[in-house]
Amino acid sequence: MGKIEVNNEICKACGLCVYVCPKKVIELDKDTLNKHGFHPAKQTKDGCISCASCAVICPEAAITVYKETNK
């Protein structure tokens, strides 16, 4: 399993990450506005598979993907 981290201050809420996520665990955060007035993306559910599709498609490079490793 994995998780994503979004840099809220550079996310422009284009929604491309929401569209490409195969597990549909990303949504635009309607409760948050960044300094540019956009609702940034965020991971809202467990189930991220660390495929990095969101990070690849993000035009602002605002997403970092982390993959959990078993220890």
C-alpha positions in Angstrom: 0.0 0.0 0.0 1.0 3.6 -0.4 0.1 7.2 0.2 0.5 10.5 -1.6 1.5 13.9 -0.3 0.3 17.0 -2.2 2.1 20.3 -2.0 -1.0 22.4 -1.4 0.6 25.7 -2.3 1.4 24.7 -5.9 -1.6 22.5 -6.6 -3.9 24.2 -9.1 -6.9 21.9 -8.7 -6.9 20.8 -12.3 -8.3 17.4 -11.2 -6.1 15.3 -13.5 -4.9 13.2 -10.6 -8.4 12.5 -9.5 -9.2 11.4 -13.0 -6.3 9.0 -13.5 -6.3 7.4 -10.0 -7.2 3.7 -10.6 -8.3 3.3 -7.0 -10.2 6.6 -6.8 -8.6 7.6 -3.5 -7.9 11.2 -4.5 -10.4 14.1 -4.4 -10.2 17.9 -4.4 -10.4 19.2 -0.8 -13.5 21.4 -0.8 -12.6 22.5 2.8 -9.2 23.9 2.0 -8.1 26.9 -0.2 -4.5 27.5 -1.0 -2.9 31.0 -1.4 -4.1 31.0 -5.1 -7.7 30.3 -4.2 -7.7 26.7 -5.4 -9.0 23.6 -3.6 -5.9 21.3 -3.6 -6.1 17.5 -4.2 -5.7 15.1 -1.3 -5.9 11.4 -0.6 -9.2 10.8 1.0 -9.2 7.0 1.4 -6.9 4.1 2.0 -6.1 1.9 -0.9 -3.4 3.8 -2.8 -1.3 1.3 -4.7 1.7 3.7 -5.3 1.3 3.5 -9.1 2.3 7.1 -9.3 -0.1 7.9 -12.2 -1.1 11.0 -10.2 2.4 12.3 -9.9 3.2 11.6 -13.5 0.2 13.5 -14.9 0.4 16.5 -12.4 1.5 19.5 -14.5 2.7 21.3 -11.4 4.7 18.3 -10.0 2.8 18.9 -6.7 2.4 15.2 -5.8 4.9 12.9 -4.1 4.1 9.2 -3.9 5.3 7.0 -1.1 5.3 3.2 -1.1 5.1 1.4 2.2 7.6 -1.4 2.6 7.4 -4.4 4.8 10.0 -4.6 7.5 
